[in-house]
């Protein structure tokens, strides 16, 4: 049983969706989505919080406008 209730919920949800999550050396939930590593840090705060982070390559055809890029990043984060 995971000592962090939120992390346990995250692990269960990812397993239900067919992912193979692990816990990395920092205690973050780690998994791959479409070949890209994604990490979820579950914080035992009041209320509990989770942070999703990873790295994405920006294609050559992407807009160079900073606001466009920030909106695209926000859209990706919102879908996760």
ZADO-1210 file (C-alpha; in nm, 4 decimals, padded with zeros to 6 digits):
<atoms>
<atom x="00.0000" y="00.0000" z="00.0000" code="UNK" pos="1"/>
<atom x="00.1339" y="00.3426" z="-00.0963" code="UNK" pos="2"/>
<atom x="00.1819" y="00.5809" z="00.1992" code="UNK" pos="3"/>
<atom x="00.0767" y="00.8752" z="-00.0212" code="UNK" pos="4"/>
<atom x="-00.2986" y="00.8397" z="-00.0911" code="UNK" pos="5"/>
<atom x="-00.2929" y="01.0706" z="-00.3953" code="UNK" pos="6"/>
<atom x="-00.0002" y="00.8829" z="-00.5488" code="UNK" pos="7"/>
<atom x="-00.1940" y="00.5583" z="-00.4980" code="UNK" pos="8"/>
<atom x="-00.4919" y="00.7051" z="-00.6852" code="UNK" pos="9"/>
<atom x="-00.2654" y="00.8230" z="-00.9677" code="UNK" pos="10"/>
<atom x="-00.1048" y="00.4793" z="-00.9963" code="UNK" pos="11"/>
<atom x="-00.4467" y="00.3088" z="-01.0022" code="UNK" pos="12"/>
<atom x="-00.5798" y="00.5472" z="-01.2683" code="UNK" pos="13"/>
<atom x="-00.2758" y="00.4953" z="-01.4919" code="UNK" pos="14"/>
<atom x="-00.2942" y="00.1181" z="-01.4533" code="UNK" pos="15"/>
<atom x="-00.6657" y="00.1279" z="-01.5397" code="UNK" pos="16"/>
<atom x="-00.5762" y="00.3145" z="-01.8600" code="UNK" pos="17"/>
<atom x="-00.3201" y="00.0506" z="-01.9570" code="UNK" pos="18"/>
<atom x="-00.0010" y="00.2375" z="-01.8657" code="UNK" pos="19"/>
<atom x="00.2875" y="00.0789" z="-01.6742" code="UNK" pos="20"/>
<atom x="00.3797" y="00.3409" z="-01.4132" code="UNK" pos="21"/>
<atom x="00.6761" y="00.3153" z="-01.1810" code="UNK" pos="22"/>
<atom x="00.7992" y="00.5200" z="-00.8868" code="UNK" pos="23"/>
<atom x="01.1303" y="00.6915" z="-00.9644" code="UNK" pos="24"/>
<atom x="01.4124" y="00.7712" z="-00.7216" code="UNK" pos="25"/>
<atom x="01.2478" y="01.1077" z="-00.6375" code="UNK" pos="26"/>
<atom x="00.9190" y="00.9402" z="-00.5460" code="UNK" pos="27"/>
<atom x="00.7454" y="01.0662" z="-00.8606" code="UNK" pos="28"/>
<atom x="00.5139" y="00.8485" z="-01.0672" code="UNK" pos="29"/>
<atom x="00.6865" y="00.7905" z="-01.4019" code="UNK" pos="30"/>
<atom x="00.5352" y="00.6501" z="-01.7218" code="UNK" pos="31"/>
<atom x="00.5537" y="00.6904" z="-02.0974" code="UNK" pos="32"/>
<atom x="00.2742" y="00.8337" z="-02.3102" code="UNK" pos="33"/>
<atom x="00.3211" y="00.8088" z="-02.6867" code="UNK" pos="34"/>
<atom x="00.6884" y="00.7356" z="-02.6226" code="UNK" pos="35"/>
<atom x="00.7434" y="01.0487" z="-02.4122" code="UNK" pos="36"/>
<atom x="00.8389" y="01.0249" z="-02.0431" code="UNK" pos="37"/>
<atom x="00.5867" y="01.1891" z="-01.8102" code="UNK" pos="38"/>
<atom x="00.6323" y="01.2430" z="-01.4370" code="UNK" pos="39"/>
<atom x="00.3694" y="01.3147" z="-01.1737" code="UNK" pos="40"/>
<atom x="00.4717" y="01.4509" z="-00.8354" code="UNK" pos="41"/>
<atom x="00.2049" y="01.4000" z="-00.5677" code="UNK" pos="42"/>
<atom x="00.2247" y="01.6443" z="-00.2792" code="UNK" pos="43"/>
<atom x="00.0716" y="01.5714" z="00.0592" code="UNK" pos="44"/>
<atom x="-00.0484" y="01.9268" z="00.1110" code="UNK" pos="45"/>
<atom x="-00.3919" y="02.0496" z="00.2161" code="UNK" pos="46"/>
<atom x="-00.5541" y="02.0105" z="-00.0260" code="UNK" pos="47"/>
<atom x="-00.3366" y="01.7466" z="-00.1982" code="UNK" pos="48"/>
<atom x="-00.1695" y="01.8654" z="-00.5209" code="UNK" pos="49"/>
<atom x="-00.0108" y="01.6978" z="-00.8165" code="UNK" pos="50"/>
<atom x="00.2331" y="01.8403" z="-01.0653" code="UNK" pos="51"/>
<atom x="00.2686" y="01.6900" z="-01.4123" code="UNK" pos="52"/>
<atom x="00.5929" y="01.7469" z="-01.5964" code="UNK" pos="53"/>
<atom x="00.7952" y="01.6107" z="-01.8831" code="UNK" pos="54"/>
<atom x="00.9852" y="01.7203" z="-02.1898" code="UNK" pos="55"/>
<atom x="00.8521" y="01.7658" z="-02.5381" code="UNK" pos="56"/>
<atom x="01.0368" y="01.8408" z="-02.8590" code="UNK" pos="57"/>
<atom x="00.9039" y="02.1383" z="-03.0504" code="UNK" pos="58"/>
<atom x="00.8812" y="02.0636" z="-03.4203" code="UNK" pos="59"/>
<atom x="01.0278" y="02.2907" z="-03.6860" code="UNK" pos="60"/>
<atom x="00.6785" y="02.3663" z="-03.8141" code="UNK" pos="61"/>
<atom x="00.5620" y="02.5058" z="-03.4761" code="UNK" pos="62"/>
<atom x="00.4896" y="02.8732" z="-03.4356" code="UNK" pos="63"/>
<atom x="00.7791" y="03.0829" z="-03.3055" code="UNK" pos="64"/>
<atom x="00.5351" y="03.3188" z="-03.1299" code="UNK" pos="65"/>
<atom x="00.5815" y="03.2786" z="-02.7530" code="UNK" pos="66"/>
<atom x="00.2122" y="03.3241" z="-02.6744" code="UNK" pos="67"/>
<atom x="00.1175" y="03.0545" z="-02.9280" code="UNK" pos="68"/>
<atom x="00.3674" y="02.8165" z="-02.7666" code="UNK" pos="69"/>
<atom x="00.2424" y="02.8914" z="-02.4154" code="UNK" pos="70"/>
<atom x="-00.1163" y="02.8287" z="-02.5258" code="UNK" pos="71"/>
<atom x="-00.0141" y="02.4987" z="-02.6840" code="UNK" pos="72"/>
<atom x="00.1657" y="02.3929" z="-02.3632" code="UNK" pos="73"/>
<atom x="-00.1378" y="02.4881" z="-02.1593" code="UNK" pos="74"/>
<atom x="-00.3611" y="02.2800" z="-02.3872" code="UNK" pos="75"/>
<atom x="-00.1357" y="01.9749" z="-02.3445" code="UNK" pos="76"/>
<atom x="-00.1308" y="02.0180" z="-01.9670" code="UNK" pos="77"/>
<atom x="-00.5086" y="02.0588" z="-01.9513" code="UNK" pos="78"/>
<atom x="-00.5653" y="01.7327" z="-02.1389" code="UNK" pos="79"/>
<atom x="-00.3437" y="01.5426" z="-01.8943" code="UNK" pos="80"/>
</atoms>
